Amino acid sequence: MARDTLFNTTAPVEKFEFNEQVAEVFDDMLDRSVPFYKQVIEMTAQILGRSLVEGDTVYDLGCSTGTTLLHLARILENKNLEFIGLDNSKAMLDKALRKAQMFSMGDRIVFSEQDIIRTDFSRAGGVILNYTLQFISPGMRLEFLKNVYRGLRHGGVLILSEKVICEDTVFNDRFQESYYQYKKRRGYSELEIAQKREALENVLVPLSSRENKDMLLRVGFSRVETFFRWFNFVSLVASR
Ligand SMILES: C[S@@+](CC[C@H](N)C(=O)[O-])C[C@H]1O[C@@H](n2cnc3c(N)ncnc32)[C@H](O)[C@@H]1O
């Protein structure tokens, strides 16, 4: 796995994009920047494993390099499921395809270049939206989630993971500090942390956990629950 050193530079920071350079180091970037990334994927697999039925389709919206779907296709292989990963970054999808071929999963997962805001699907058993909603313009999130809700069958499940802010500013600062300490322990320098933070300004726009939950309830999900939280990272499950 190529090491992420993208922000180890004092050069003026450009707006963060999911381009080729990012795709090349993305797996290392997530592994070292998203706390409990692998555990959230395992929990996602467990939750979906209990709700999916034979022949269901599972969508991963903003699938990046396909790590989650590759794991699910392995763990849930006896349910005859269809796996579809959508992303609008060609560089990410190229990497996903290469990984799928490397693990002999090329025929088990479909990867497609699409804008998830404009995607239409129906009767899905599961939708995964891990660390992607935060990159969609806040004003478009409710309409987008309505579309996701409509795309699920009755009893279908959405997994939503996000970086969040706290409503209390003191806790927000303390949680943020815990996150920076985490990144330092994972080998990022202060320069790298500061440069990436600037690149993500107004690109990654986090809401609070409550705001995310409220949106899910407003679009119609009947049940919403938190299944994971680490300081300012939250994973929710919602059932139609
Ligand atoms: C932080 S990454 C998601 C990580 C991935 N879900 C995982 O858990 O490994 C966000 C992804 O969303 C994609 N993305 C952002 N906006 C999108 C859009 N409008 N349509 C499709 N993909 C989008 C980006 O290209 C990127 O690959």
The ligand as a Tripos MOL2 file, in Angstrom:
@<TRIPOS>MOLECULE
LIG
   27    29     1     0     0
SMALL
NO_CHARGES

@<TRIPOS>ATOM
      1 C1        -14.0400    9.7730    1.6630 C.3       1 LIG1
      2 S1        -14.3580    8.9710    0.1990 S.3       1 LIG1
      3 C2        -15.3940    7.5870    0.6670 C.3       1 LIG1
      4 C3        -14.6780    6.4450    1.2890 C.3       1 LIG1
      5 C4        -15.3020    5.0930    1.0260 C.3       1 LIG1
      6 N1        -16.7360    5.1300    1.1430 N.3       1 LIG1
      7 C5        -14.7270    4.0770    1.9810 C.2       1 LIG1
      8 O1        -15.3420    3.8500    3.0310 O.co2     1 LIG1
      9 O2        -13.6430    3.5430    1.6900 O.co2     1 LIG1
     10 C6        -15.5360    9.9040   -0.6790 C.3       1 LIG1
     11 C7        -15.7760    9.3460   -2.0690 C.3       1 LIG1
     12 O3        -16.9670    9.9210   -2.5820 O.3       1 LIG1
     13 C8        -16.7810   10.2240   -3.9380 C.3       1 LIG1
     14 N2        -17.7630   11.2700   -4.2950 N.ar      1 LIG1
     15 C9        -17.8820   12.5060   -3.7770 C.ar      1 LIG1
     16 N3        -18.9200   13.1510   -4.3380 N.ar      1 LIG1
     17 C10       -19.4730   12.2860   -5.2350 C.ar      1 LIG1
     18 C11       -20.5660   12.3650   -6.1390 C.ar      1 LIG1
     19 N4        -21.3240   13.4630   -6.2360 N.pl3     1 LIG1
     20 N5        -20.8500   11.2900   -6.9200 N.ar      1 LIG1
     21 C12       -20.0920   10.1700   -6.8370 C.ar      1 LIG1
     22 N6        -19.0420   10.0350   -5.9910 N.ar      1 LIG1
     23 C13       -18.7310   11.0780   -5.1990 C.ar      1 LIG1
     24 C14       -15.3250   10.6450   -4.0470 C.3       1 LIG1
     25 O4        -14.8230   10.5140   -5.3640 O.3       1 LIG1
     26 C15       -14.6640    9.6810   -3.0580 C.3       1 LIG1
     27 O5        -14.1830    8.5210   -3.6840 O.3       1 LIG1
@<TRIPOS>BOND
     1     1     2 1
     2     2     3 1
     3     2    10 1
     4     3     4 1
     5     4     5 1
     6     5     6 1
     7     5     7 1
     8     7     8 2
     9     7     9 1
    10    10    11 1
    11    11    12 1
    12    11    26 1
    13    12    13 1
    14    13    14 1
    15    13    24 1
    16    14    15 ar
    17    14    23 ar
    18    15    16 ar
    19    16    17 ar
    20    17    18 ar
    21    17    23 ar
    22    18    19 1
    23    18    20 ar
    24    20    21 ar
    25    21    22 ar
    26    22    23 ar
    27    24    25 1
    28    24    26 1
    29    26    27 1
@<TRIPOS>SUBSTRUCTURE
     1 LIG1         1 GROUP 0 **** ****
